[in-house]
Amino acid sequence: MTTSNREGVTMNKGGMKGFGSVDTYTRLAPSVDKDWIEQFVLEQRLLGVPGTRIGDSLVLVESHVSESGESAQTAFGEPRAYATEDAPEQPARSPHRISREWGFALVLGLAGMLLTTFSAQAAFSGESTLSVTVGHVVMLAIIAASLAVLLFAADVPLRMIARHPVRSGIGWTLLLVAMVGALLLLPHTIGRIDVWGATAIGVVLLAVGFLMQLRAYLAGRVQEEPIVGPGEQPARSRSGLVAACVFPVATTFMIGFSWLLQQIPELF
């Protein structure tokens, strides 16, 4: 490796922003086209390649490109194909599944968020019971199916998003429309639950899900390996901690938004 490349690898260590950031790519491979390198890194992530191995590959690509003057496309070919060729035969972990504890916590958090939000909406409307409709069941079925895909076949939607962002955006929008449509078009009540009892259950589910996610994060079971260059020590990523807070924060936001909507008619 040349002196300039060594400097490029060691500079800005304090400025790392976790794995996969654009700063990491430009720091380890400043001479390489960003689009090429982003596709390469994404493919290696989906293949389960460790962050240290990806960092080594980026440095190798940078060294060749800076010394030869060739583009990465010319020297190494199509990024996804080269990522597959460069990946080890036995990845350190499966890229298609996540921790069972984390997955179960997601289910609990999601259920708690929905139950708490719907209960709050009923309470704001002056109802003493929460009506469970056919639309609720259909919406939960759609969410459960989507969550199952994300938990057990995450590479499928990730590849779709990476290769067809516009189509993916349309797909997610249609999914949201289907859920909202189910709530509006299928209002038939199939059961009732006491509002405060449902709220209490929802809060408990949220709390248990959050604590399980937090425990998994603190135990290091959901840490993605940051992409680092040779000899660098990976910094602890906070992405797992942020993910653990998603459902509680989202629940608070949706309850607040529901309360605000309830107040609008009274203002006029």
N, C-alpha and C positions, 0 to 999 in steps of 0.2 A: 504494500500500500504506500502511496506517496505521502510526503509530509503534509501537503494540503489536504489530503483525504483524512489523515489522522486528526488534523485540526478540526476538520468538518465533523468528525465523529464525536470529539470531546467537547466541542463548544456548546454553550447554553445548556449545560446539564441542569441548572436550576430552573430552566424554563420549560421542562417537560410537562405536558398536559395530559399524561396518560396515554394508553395504547391507541394507535390508529388515528391520532390527530394529524392534521396537515402539517403542523409544526414539526412533528416527528419525521415525516417523510422528507420535508425540505432540509431538515437538519442532517439526516443520515444520507440523503441522496439529493443534494441541491441541484445537480446537473441533469437529473432525470425528469422527463415530462410527467407532470402531476397526474394526468389522466391515466397514463400507463401504470404508474406506481400504485395508484389507488386501486385499480382493478387487480393488480398483482397481489397486494396486501389483503384485499377482501377475499380473494379466492383462497389464499393460504389460511386465512382465519377460518373460512368455511371447511377447510380440509383438516382443521385441528392442529396446525403447525404452531409450536410454541413461539412466544414473542421474541425470545433470544435468537432462535433460528431465523426468524423473519428479519431481524436486525442484521444478522450476518449476511443474509442474501442481499439486503439493500446496500450494504457497504460494498459487496462484491460488484453489484451492478453499477454503482456510482464510480468505483475504481476503473472499471472497463470503459464506461462512457466518457469519463473525464480524460482518460489517457489516450483513447482511440479517436475521440471526436465523433464516433457513431452515435446514433440515437438508440435508445433501449429497444425500440421496435425493430430496428435493423439488426442489432446485435443478438437479441434474445428472442425475437418473434412476438407473437400475440401474447399479451400478459397473462391471460387465464391459462393458456396452454403451458407457458413456461412455469407458472406457479404450480401446476399439477406435476410437471416434470421435476421441478426442484424440491417438491415436498418429500419428506421421508416416507418410506413404505409403511411404517408402523407409527402413526401419530401418537403423541403422548396421551391424548384423550379423545373421546368421541365428540365431534362438533355438533352432533344431532340431538343430544340430550343434555338436560341440566339436572342439578341435584334434586332428588325426590323431595327432600325437605323444602327446598325453595319452591318447587312446583306446587306442593300441597299448600304452602303459605300463600301463594298467588291465588289459589282457588278460594281459600278462606277470606283473604283480603277483598277479592272481587265480590264474593257473596255478602260480606259485611258492608261494603260500600253501597251496593244496590239496595239491600234491605234497610239500611239506615237512611238512605236518601229518600226512598219511597215512603218510609214511615214518617219522616219529617214533612214531606209534601202533604201527606194525609193530615197530619197534626196541624199544619198551617191552614188547611182548608176547614178545620173545625171537626174533622172526622174522629170518631173514637176507635174505629177499626180500619185496618188496611185491607182493601179489596185486592185479592190475587186474581188476575184476569188471564185469559188465554194468551193475550199479547205479552204478558210478563213471561209466561212459560216459553213462548216462541223466542222471545228476545234472549232469555237465559240459554236456550238451546243453541242459538247462533253464537253467543259469546263463548259457551263451553267448547263448541267445535273449533272456533278460532283459537282459543287458548290451547287446546290440545295440539293443534298444528304448531303453534309457537313453542310448546314444551317438548314435543317429540320429533318434530321435523322442521326445526327452525331454519335449516338451510334452504328449504323450498321458498318461503316468502322473502328471505333475504336475497336469494339469487334473483327472484322476480323483481324486487325493488331496485337492485343494482343494475339489472339489464334492461328493464322496461319501467322506468320511474313514472311515466305518464299513465301507462296502463294500470300500474299498481295503485296510483292515486285514485284513478277512477274506480278500481275495484273496492278500495277501502271506503270510498264515498258511497258506493252502492250498498255496501254492507251496513253502513250507518243508516242509510235511508230505509233499508229493510227492517232494521230494529225499531226505528221510530215509527215506521208504517205499521208494524205489528202492534205496537202500543196503541196507536190511534184507531186502527181498523178492526182490532179484535178485542173489544172492551168487555166481552162476556165474563161475568164473575164466576169463578169456580171455587172460591173459598174466602174466608175472612180471618184476619189475625188482629188481636188487640194491638193498637198503635204503640203503646209504651212497652209492651212485651216484645214486639218486633224490634223496636229501637234498641232495647237492652241486648237482645240477641245479636243484632247487627254490630253494636259497639264491641261486644265480646269477641265476635269473629274478627273484626278489624284489629283489635288489640292482640289477639293470639297470632294472627297472620303477620303482623308487624314484628312481634317478638321473635317469631320463628325466622323471619327474614334477617332480622338484626343478628340473631345467634349464628346463622349460617354465614353472614358477612364477617363477623368477628372471628369466627373459626377458620376463615379463609377458604370456604367451600364454594364461593361464587366469584372468586377473583380471576379476572382475565389477566393474563400475563402481558404487561406493557411491552411494546416494541423497544428494545434497547440495542445499542451498538456493542461491539466486543469490549469486554472489561467494565462495562457500566453496570451499576446495580439498579434494578427496577424499583421505582417508587410505588408505594401502596396506592392503588386506585380507590377512589371514593365512589365509583359508579354504583357499587352494590349498596352502599349506604343511601345514596340518592334514590335508587330503585325501591328500597324498603319503605321510604317515606311517601311514595307515589299515591297509594290508596288512601292513607289518612288525609293527606293534603287535598287530593281530588274530592274526597267526601266532604271535607269542610267547605271547599269552593262550591260544590253543587248544592249543598244545603243553604249556604249563603245566597246563592243565585236564586234558588227556589223561594226563599223568604223575600228577596227583592221583587221577584215577579208577583208575589202575593200582595205586596204593598202598592204596586202600581195602580190598580183600580181604585184604591182608597184615596190616592192623591188627586184623582179627578172626580 
